[in-house]
Amino acid sequence: MGPPLPATDRTLDLRGEVCPYTLLKSKLALEEMAVGQVLEVILDHRPAVEDVPKGLRYEGQVVLLVEATSALEWKVVVRKVHA
């Protein structure tokens, strides 16, 4: 088991949203946050579970966790590391 996750500074509930809006809204939320802050994204669209972390990593952010929270929902936790 790895180190404990840091507290989240913001939670973005994207249940009901589909790609590419899930990634776009995640990126916009991070733009409003300070470097070092942590965003938790809640998803229920299976393709977004791969696309959101991949897109945020491509942008240079650090994905701390991708985890199923139920059979149909996932959470992605990401730390903003640059503007």
Biopython code that builds the backbone (N, CA, C, O; Angstrom):
import numpy as np
from Bio.PDB.StructureBuilder import StructureBuilder

atoms = [
    (1, "MET", "N", (0.842, -1.182, 0.000)),
    (1, "MET", "CA", (0.000, 0.000, 0.000)),
    (1, "MET", "C", (0.886, 1.243, 0.000)),
    (1, "MET", "O", (1.834, 1.334, 0.780)),
    (2, "GLY", "N", (0.576, 2.200, -0.875)),
    (2, "GLY", "CA", (1.378, 3.406, -1.023)),
    (2, "GLY", "C", (1.064, 4.432, 0.048)),
    (2, "GLY", "O", (0.279, 4.179, 0.962)),
    (3, "PRO", "N", (1.687, 5.592, -0.076)),
    (3, "PRO", "CA", (1.434, 6.661, 0.889)),
    (3, "PRO", "C", (-0.015, 7.133, 0.805)),
    (3, "PRO", "O", (-0.655, 6.990, -0.236)),
    (4, "PRO", "N", (-0.532, 7.691, 1.893)),
    (4, "PRO", "CA", (-1.922, 8.162, 1.864)),
    (4, "PRO", "C", (-2.079, 9.307, 0.863)),
    (4, "PRO", "O", (-1.150, 10.080, 0.627)),
    (5, "LEU", "N", (-3.254, 9.393, 0.291)),
    (5, "LEU", "CA", (-3.539, 10.476, -0.650)),
    (5, "LEU", "C", (-3.686, 11.794, 0.097)),
    (5, "LEU", "O", (-4.175, 11.821, 1.226)),
    (6, "PRO", "N", (-3.267, 12.881, -0.530)),
    (6, "PRO", "CA", (-3.481, 14.185, 0.104)),
    (6, "PRO", "C", (-4.964, 14.550, 0.072)),
    (6, "PRO", "O", (-5.729, 14.020, -0.734)),
    (7, "ALA", "N", (-5.347, 15.442, 0.942)),
    (7, "ALA", "CA", (-6.727, 15.934, 0.942)),
    (7, "ALA", "C", (-7.006, 16.628, -0.385)),
    (7, "ALA", "O", (-6.127, 17.280, -0.949)),
    (8, "THR", "N", (-8.221, 16.487, -0.875)),
    (8, "THR", "CA", (-8.570, 17.162, -2.124)),
    (8, "THR", "C", (-9.002, 18.592, -1.839)),
    (8, "THR", "O", (-9.645, 18.882, -0.830)),
    (9, "ASP", "N", (-8.634, 19.468, -2.747)),
    (9, "ASP", "CA", (-9.007, 20.875, -2.627)),
    (9, "ASP", "C", (-10.317, 21.169, -3.335)),
    (9, "ASP", "O", (-11.007, 22.138, -3.018)),
    (10, "ARG", "N", (-10.654, 20.313, -4.306)),
    (10, "ARG", "CA", (-11.884, 20.513, -5.065)),
    (10, "ARG", "C", (-12.351, 19.172, -5.607)),
    (10, "ARG", "O", (-11.537, 18.333, -5.993)),
    (11, "THR", "N", (-13.670, 18.971, -5.633)),
    (11, "THR", "CA", (-14.265, 17.782, -6.234)),
    (11, "THR", "C", (-15.113, 18.221, -7.411)),
    (11, "THR", "O", (-15.933, 19.132, -7.302)),
    (12, "LEU", "N", (-14.903, 17.561, -8.534)),
    (12, "LEU", "CA", (-15.632, 17.853, -9.761)),
    (12, "LEU", "C", (-16.475, 16.625, -10.103)),
    (12, "LEU", "O", (-15.935, 15.580, -10.468)),
    (13, "ASP", "N", (-17.779, 16.749, -9.985)),
    (13, "ASP", "CA", (-18.698, 15.640, -10.240)),
    (13, "ASP", "C", (-19.130, 15.688, -11.705)),
    (13, "ASP", "O", (-19.920, 16.545, -12.101)),
    (14, "LEU", "N", (-18.605, 14.762, -12.499)),
    (14, "LEU", "CA", (-18.909, 14.729, -13.929)),
    (14, "LEU", "C", (-19.789, 13.536, -14.304)),
    (14, "LEU", "O", (-19.792, 13.096, -15.454)),
    (15, "ARG", "N", (-20.527, 13.021, -13.335)),
    (15, "ARG", "CA", (-21.463, 11.946, -13.657)),
    (15, "ARG", "C", (-22.493, 12.470, -14.652)),
    (15, "ARG", "O", (-23.042, 13.559, -14.487)),
    (16, "GLY", "N", (-22.742, 11.672, -15.688)),
    (16, "GLY", "CA", (-23.682, 12.087, -16.734)),
    (16, "GLY", "C", (-22.996, 12.775, -17.901)),
    (16, "GLY", "O", (-23.623, 12.998, -18.937)),
    (17, "GLU", "N", (-21.716, 13.118, -17.755)),
    (17, "GLU", "CA", (-20.962, 13.760, -18.834)),
    (17, "GLU", "C", (-20.201, 12.701, -19.625)),
    (17, "GLU", "O", (-19.841, 11.656, -19.083)),
    (18, "VAL", "N", (-19.957, 12.970, -20.902)),
    (18, "VAL", "CA", (-19.226, 12.039, -21.764)),
    (18, "VAL", "C", (-18.010, 12.741, -22.371)),
    (18, "VAL", "O", (-17.897, 13.967, -22.333)),
    (19, "CYS", "N", (-17.113, 11.943, -22.927)),
    (19, "CYS", "CA", (-15.935, 12.477, -23.612)),
    (19, "CYS", "C", (-16.400, 13.249, -24.847)),
    (19, "CYS", "O", (-17.378, 12.838, -25.471)),
    (20, "PRO", "N", (-15.763, 14.321, -25.218)),
    (20, "PRO", "CA", (-14.547, 14.896, -24.646)),
    (20, "PRO", "C", (-14.817, 15.905, -23.532)),
    (20, "PRO", "O", (-13.883, 16.522, -23.020)),
    (21, "TYR", "N", (-16.080, 16.078, -23.154)),
    (21, "TYR", "CA", (-16.423, 17.094, -22.159)),
    (21, "TYR", "C", (-15.818, 16.795, -20.793)),
    (21, "TYR", "O", (-15.496, 17.715, -20.041)),
    (22, "THR", "N", (-15.663, 15.520, -20.471)),
    (22, "THR", "CA", (-15.080, 15.168, -19.181)),
    (22, "THR", "C", (-13.652, 15.687, -19.070)),
    (22, "THR", "O", (-13.266, 16.235, -18.037)),
    (23, "LEU", "N", (-12.873, 15.517, -20.123)),
    (23, "LEU", "CA", (-11.491, 16.015, -20.103)),
    (23, "LEU", "C", (-11.474, 17.537, -20.130)),
    (23, "LEU", "O", (-10.731, 18.163, -19.374)),
    (24, "LEU", "N", (-12.277, 18.128, -20.983)),
    (24, "LEU", "CA", (-12.309, 19.589, -21.083)),
    (24, "LEU", "C", (-12.677, 20.233, -19.749)),
    (24, "LEU", "O", (-12.025, 21.186, -19.321)),
    (25, "LYS", "N", (-13.707, 19.724, -19.094)),
    (25, "LYS", "CA", (-14.134, 20.300, -17.815)),
    (25, "LYS", "C", (-13.096, 20.064, -16.720)),
    (25, "LYS", "O", (-12.926, 20.901, -15.834)),
    (26, "SER", "N", (-12.397, 18.918, -16.780)),
    (26, "SER", "CA", (-11.328, 18.656, -15.808)),
    (26, "SER", "C", (-10.194, 19.650, -15.993)),
    (26, "SER", "O", (-9.665, 20.181, -15.016)),
    (27, "LYS", "N", (-9.817, 19.906, -17.250)),
    (27, "LYS", "CA", (-8.747, 20.857, -17.531)),
    (27, "LYS", "C", (-9.137, 22.270, -17.103)),
    (27, "LYS", "O", (-8.315, 22.999, -16.548)),
    (28, "LEU", "N", (-10.378, 22.657, -17.356)),
    (28, "LEU", "CA", (-10.845, 23.993, -16.952)),
    (28, "LEU", "C", (-10.841, 24.136, -15.436)),
    (28, "LEU", "O", (-10.488, 25.194, -14.915)),
    (29, "ALA", "N", (-11.229, 23.087, -14.726)),
    (29, "ALA", "CA", (-11.221, 23.132, -13.260)),
    (29, "ALA", "C", (-9.795, 23.316, -12.752)),
    (29, "ALA", "O", (-9.557, 24.103, -11.835)),
    (30, "LEU", "N", (-8.846, 22.593, -13.345)),
    (30, "LEU", "CA", (-7.446, 22.729, -12.927)),
    (30, "LEU", "C", (-6.906, 24.126, -13.205)),
    (30, "LEU", "O", (-6.094, 24.638, -12.434)),
    (31, "GLU", "N", (-7.345, 24.746, -14.291)),
    (31, "GLU", "CA", (-6.892, 26.104, -14.610)),
    (31, "GLU", "C", (-7.264, 27.083, -13.510)),
    (31, "GLU", "O", (-6.551, 28.061, -13.285)),
    (32, "GLU", "N", (-8.371, 26.834, -12.825)),
    (32, "GLU", "CA", (-8.840, 27.727, -11.756)),
    (32, "GLU", "C", (-8.150, 27.458, -10.424)),
    (32, "GLU", "O", (-8.333, 28.206, -9.463)),
    (33, "MET", "N", (-7.364, 26.400, -10.366)),
    (33, "MET", "CA", (-6.731, 26.000, -9.110)),
    (33, "MET", "C", (-5.275, 26.438, -9.069)),
    (33, "MET", "O", (-4.665, 26.706, -10.104)),
    (34, "ALA", "N", (-4.730, 26.508, -7.869)),
    (34, "ALA", "CA", (-3.326, 26.883, -7.679)),
    (34, "ALA", "C", (-2.421, 25.661, -7.852)),
    (34, "ALA", "O", (-2.840, 24.526, -7.624)),
    (35, "VAL", "N", (-1.196, 25.912, -8.252)),
    (35, "VAL", "CA", (-0.210, 24.837, -8.348)),
    (35, "VAL", "C", (-0.085, 24.175, -6.978)),
    (35, "VAL", "O", (-0.003, 24.854, -5.954)),
    (36, "GLY", "N", (-0.072, 22.848, -6.971)),
    (36, "GLY", "CA", (0.021, 22.084, -5.732)),
    (36, "GLY", "C", (-1.319, 21.592, -5.218)),
    (36, "GLY", "O", (-1.370, 20.678, -4.395)),
    (37, "GLN", "N", (-2.408, 22.190, -5.697)),
    (37, "GLN", "CA", (-3.719, 21.752, -5.229)),
    (37, "GLN", "C", (-4.113, 20.434, -5.888)),
    (37, "GLN", "O", (-3.572, 20.048, -6.924)),
    (38, "VAL", "N", (-5.078, 19.750, -5.253)),
    (38, "VAL", "CA", (-5.486, 18.417, -5.683)),
    (38, "VAL", "C", (-6.964, 18.438, -6.074)),
    (38, "VAL", "O", (-7.820, 18.926, -5.335)),
    (39, "LEU", "N", (-7.233, 17.894, -7.258)),
    (39, "LEU", "CA", (-8.590, 17.811, -7.801)),
    (39, "LEU", "C", (-9.038, 16.355, -7.820)),
    (39, "LEU", "O", (-8.298, 15.473, -8.256)),
    (40, "GLU", "N", (-10.259, 16.112, -7.341)),
    (40, "GLU", "CA", (-10.881, 14.793, -7.443)),
    (40, "GLU", "C", (-11.987, 14.901, -8.484)),
    (40, "GLU", "O", (-12.856, 15.767, -8.391)),
    (41, "VAL", "N", (-11.948, 14.015, -9.479)),
    (41, "VAL", "CA", (-12.945, 13.995, -10.546)),
    (41, "VAL", "C", (-13.747, 12.704, -10.417)),
    (41, "VAL", "O", (-13.173, 11.617, -10.352)),
    (42, "ILE", "N", (-15.076, 12.825, -10.381)),
    (42, "ILE", "CA", (-15.953, 11.659, -10.301)),
    (42, "ILE", "C", (-16.564, 11.431, -11.678)),
    (42, "ILE", "O", (-17.142, 12.341, -12.273)),
    (43, "LEU", "N", (-16.429, 10.205, -12.175)),
    (43, "LEU", "CA", (-16.855, 9.863, -13.533)),
    (43, "LEU", "C", (-17.770, 8.644, -13.531)),
    (43, "LEU", "O", (-17.665, 7.777, -12.663)),
    (44, "ASP", "N", (-18.678, 8.587, -14.522)),
    (44, "ASP", "CA", (-19.472, 7.378, -14.721)),
    (44, "ASP", "C", (-19.495, 6.973, -16.191)),
    (44, "ASP", "O", (-20.304, 6.138, -16.595)),
    (45, "HIS", "N", (-18.625, 7.551, -16.976)),
    (45, "HIS", "CA", (-18.501, 7.237, -18.407)),
    (45, "HIS", "C", (-17.204, 6.463, -18.601)),
    (45, "HIS", "O", (-16.117, 7.030, -18.492)),
    (46, "ARG", "N", (-17.316, 5.177, -18.886)),
    (46, "ARG", "CA", (-16.140, 4.294, -18.923)),
    (46, "ARG", "C", (-14.993, 4.810, -19.789)),
    (46, "ARG", "O", (-13.850, 4.767, -19.333)),
    (47, "PRO", "N", (-15.227, 5.299, -21.019)),
    (47, "PRO", "CA", (-14.104, 5.811, -21.811)),
    (47, "PRO", "C", (-13.366, 6.975, -21.134)),
    (47, "PRO", "O", (-12.162, 7.141, -21.329)),
    (48, "ALA", "N", (-14.080, 7.772, -20.349)),
    (48, "ALA", "CA", (-13.455, 8.914, -19.665)),
    (48, "ALA", "C", (-12.457, 8.462, -18.611)),
    (48, "ALA", "O", (-11.522, 9.193, -18.284)),
    (49, "VAL", "N", (-12.652, 7.263, -18.079)),
    (49, "VAL", "CA", (-11.754, 6.755, -17.042)),
    (49, "VAL", "C", (-10.339, 6.586, -17.600)),
    (49, "VAL", "O", (-9.366, 6.670, -16.850)),
    (50, "GLU", "N", (-10.218, 6.353, -18.887)),
    (50, "GLU", "CA", (-8.911, 6.275, -19.529)),
    (50, "GLU", "C", (-8.506, 7.619, -20.124)),
    (50, "GLU", "O", (-7.348, 8.022, -20.022)),
    (51, "ASP", "N", (-9.460, 8.314, -20.746)),
    (51, "ASP", "CA", (-9.141, 9.557, -21.452)),
    (51, "ASP", "C", (-8.755, 10.706, -20.520)),
    (51, "ASP", "O", (-7.823, 11.452, -20.819)),
    (52, "VAL", "N", (-9.456, 10.857, -19.402)),
    (52, "VAL", "CA", (-9.165, 11.972, -18.500)),
    (52, "VAL", "C", (-7.748, 11.860, -17.916)),
    (52, "VAL", "O", (-6.981, 12.817, -18.030)),
    (53, "PRO", "N", (-7.372, 10.741, -17.302)),
    (53, "PRO", "CA", (-6.003, 10.658, -16.783)),
    (53, "PRO", "C", (-4.942, 10.806, -17.881)),
    (53, "PRO", "O", (-3.926, 11.473, -17.684)),
    (54, "LYS", "N", (-5.184, 10.184, -19.029)),
    (54, "LYS", "CA", (-4.228, 10.276, -20.135)),
    (54, "LYS", "C", (-4.061, 11.725, -20.586)),
    (54, "LYS", "O", (-2.938, 12.191, -20.780)),
    (55, "GLY", "N", (-5.176, 12.435, -20.754)),
    (55, "GLY", "CA", (-5.127, 13.827, -21.189)),
    (55, "GLY", "C", (-4.467, 14.740, -20.170)),
    (55, "GLY", "O", (-3.720, 15.646, -20.538)),
    (56, "LEU", "N", (-4.741, 14.505, -18.879)),
    (56, "LEU", "CA", (-4.146, 15.346, -17.840)),
    (56, "LEU", "C", (-2.654, 15.069, -17.705)),
    (56, "LEU", "O", (-1.874, 15.989, -17.456)),
    (57, "ARG", "N", (-2.249, 13.811, -17.865)),
    (57, "ARG", "CA", (-0.809, 13.500, -17.862)),
    (57, "ARG", "C", (-0.129, 14.175, -19.039)),
    (57, "ARG", "O", (0.974, 14.705, -18.900)),
    (58, "TYR", "N", (-0.773, 14.161, -20.189)),
    (58, "TYR", "CA", (-0.225, 14.810, -21.384)),
    (58, "TYR", "C", (-0.011, 16.299, -21.136)),
    (58, "TYR", "O", (0.937, 16.891, -21.651)),
    (59, "GLU", "N", (-0.893, 16.896, -20.348)),
    (59, "GLU", "CA", (-0.778, 18.315, -19.998)),
    (59, "GLU", "C", (0.306, 18.553, -18.942)),
    (59, "GLU", "O", (0.615, 19.699, -18.617)),
    (60, "GLY", "N", (0.882, 17.471, -18.406)),
    (60, "GLY", "CA", (1.962, 17.600, -17.439)),
    (60, "GLY", "C", (1.533, 17.542, -15.985)),
    (60, "GLY", "O", (2.347, 17.763, -15.088)),
    (61, "GLN", "N", (0.252, 17.245, -15.743)),
    (61, "GLN", "CA", (-0.220, 17.139, -14.359)),
    (61, "GLN", "C", (0.086, 15.736, -13.823)),
    (61, "GLN", "O", (0.392, 14.830, -14.597)),
    (62, "VAL", "N", (0.006, 15.559, -12.512)),
    (62, "VAL", "CA", (0.329, 14.280, -11.888)),
    (62, "VAL", "C", (-0.960, 13.588, -11.443)),
    (62, "VAL", "O", (-1.676, 14.086, -10.575)),
    (63, "VAL", "N", (-1.241, 12.448, -12.043)),
    (63, "VAL", "CA", (-2.409, 11.658, -11.661)),
    (63, "VAL", "C", (-1.999, 10.775, -10.482)),
    (63, "VAL", "O", (-1.118, 9.925, -10.602)),
    (64, "LEU", "N", (-2.650, 10.993, -9.354)),
    (64, "LEU", "CA", (-2.319, 10.273, -8.126)),
    (64, "LEU", "C", (-3.087, 8.968, -7.973)),
    (64, "LEU", "O", (-2.602, 8.026, -7.347)),
    (65, "LEU", "N", (-4.298, 8.914, -8.550)),
    (65, "LEU", "CA", (-5.140, 7.743, -8.338)),
    (65, "LEU", "C", (-6.207, 7.669, -9.420)),
    (65, "LEU", "O", (-6.783, 8.684, -9.813)),
    (66, "VAL", "N", (-6.460, 6.470, -9.891)),
    (66, "VAL", "CA", (-7.630, 6.157, -10.714)),
    (66, "VAL", "C", (-8.232, 4.922, -10.064)),
    (66, "VAL", "O", (-7.597, 3.869, -10.012)),
    (67, "GLU", "N", (-9.466, 5.052, -9.565)),
    (67, "GLU", "CA", (-10.040, 3.968, -8.762)),
    (67, "GLU", "C", (-11.535, 3.835, -9.008)),
    (67, "GLU", "O", (-12.256, 4.830, -9.080)),
    (68, "ALA", "N", (-11.993, 2.591, -9.134)),
    (68, "ALA", "CA", (-13.429, 2.331, -9.207)),
    (68, "ALA", "C", (-14.005, 2.504, -7.804)),
    (68, "ALA", "O", (-13.479, 1.956, -6.836)),
    (69, "THR", "N", (-15.077, 3.262, -7.704)),
    (69, "THR", "CA", (-15.735, 3.444, -6.411)),
    (69, "THR", "C", (-17.017, 2.621, -6.334)),
    (69, "THR", "O", (-17.579, 2.433, -5.254)),
    (70, "SER", "N", (-17.474, 2.134, -7.480)),
    (70, "SER", "CA", (-18.607, 1.213, -7.567)),
    (70, "SER", "C", (-18.511, 0.542, -8.934)),
    (70, "SER", "O", (-17.546, 0.758, -9.667)),
    (71, "ALA", "N", (-19.492, -0.256, -9.272)),
    (71, "ALA", "CA", (-19.469, -0.952, -10.557)),
    (71, "ALA", "C", (-19.548, 0.012, -11.737)),
    (71, "ALA", "O", (-19.097, -0.314, -12.835)),
    (72, "LEU", "N", (-20.115, 1.191, -11.518)),
    (72, "LEU", "CA", (-20.322, 2.134, -12.617)),
    (72, "LEU", "C", (-19.756, 3.525, -12.367)),
    (72, "LEU", "O", (-20.057, 4.447, -13.125)),
    (73, "GLU", "N", (-18.949, 3.703, -11.332)),
    (73, "GLU", "CA", (-18.367, 5.017, -11.045)),
    (73, "GLU", "C", (-16.898, 4.881, -10.688)),
    (73, "GLU", "O", (-16.460, 3.883, -10.114)),
    (74, "TRP", "N", (-16.152, 5.921, -11.048)),
    (74, "TRP", "CA", (-14.719, 5.961, -10.789)),
    (74, "TRP", "C", (-14.343, 7.342, -10.274)),
    (74, "TRP", "O", (-15.058, 8.323, -10.480)),
    (75, "LYS", "N", (-13.183, 7.392, -9.587)),
    (75, "LYS", "CA", (-12.645, 8.696, -9.223)),
    (75, "LYS", "C", (-11.209, 8.765, -9.720)),
    (75, "LYS", "O", (-10.463, 7.786, -9.702)),
    (76, "VAL", "N", (-10.862, 9.959, -10.160)),
    (76, "VAL", "CA", (-9.514, 10.273, -10.608)),
    (76, "VAL", "C", (-9.033, 11.410, -9.715)),
    (76, "VAL", "O", (-9.717, 12.423, -9.572)),
    (77, "VAL", "N", (-7.862, 11.243, -9.119)),
    (77, "VAL", "CA", (-7.303, 12.280, -8.252)),
    (77, "VAL", "C", (-6.023, 12.778, -8.920)),
    (77, "VAL", "O", (-5.141, 11.991, -9.265)),
    (78, "VAL", "N", (-5.939, 14.088, -9.096)),
    (78, "VAL", "CA", (-4.818, 14.672, -9.823)),
    (78, "VAL", "C", (-4.281, 15.897, -9.083)),
    (78, "VAL", "O", (-5.045, 16.693, -8.538)),
    (79, "ARG", "N", (-2.950, 16.033, -9.075)),
    (79, "ARG", "CA", (-2.314, 17.208, -8.472)),
    (79, "ARG", "C", (-1.874, 18.152, -9.583)),
    (79, "ARG", "O", (-1.232, 17.734, -10.547)),
    (80, "LYS", "N", (-2.219, 19.410, -9.445)),
    (80, "LYS", "CA", (-1.769, 20.416, -10.414)),
    (80, "LYS", "C", (-0.314, 20.742, -10.103)),
    (80, "LYS", "O", (0.006, 21.196, -9.004)),
    (81, "VAL", "N", (0.561, 20.510, -11.069)),
    (81, "VAL", "CA", (1.977, 20.753, -10.837)),
    (81, "VAL", "C", (2.529, 21.927, -11.638)),
    (81, "VAL", "O", (3.659, 22.361, -11.414)),
    (82, "HIS", "N", (1.738, 22.432, -12.561)),
    (82, "HIS", "CA", (2.148, 23.653, -13.260)),
    (82, "HIS", "C", (0.925, 24.357, -13.825)),
    (82, "HIS", "O", (-0.141, 23.761, -13.982)),
    (83, "ALA", "N", (1.100, 25.620, -14.123)),
    (83, "ALA", "CA", (-0.009, 26.437, -14.635)),
    (83, "ALA", "C", (-0.345, 26.076, -16.046)),
    (83, "ALA", "O", (-1.253, 26.663, -16.634)),
]
sb = StructureBuilder()
sb.init_structure("model")
sb.init_model(0)
sb.init_chain("A")
sb.init_seg("    ")
for serial, (resi, resn, name, xyz) in enumerate(atoms, 1):
    if name == "N":
        sb.init_residue(resn, " ", resi, " ")
    sb.init_atom(name, np.array(xyz, "f"), 0.0, 1.0, " ", f" {name:<3s}", serial, name[0])
structure = sb.get_structure()
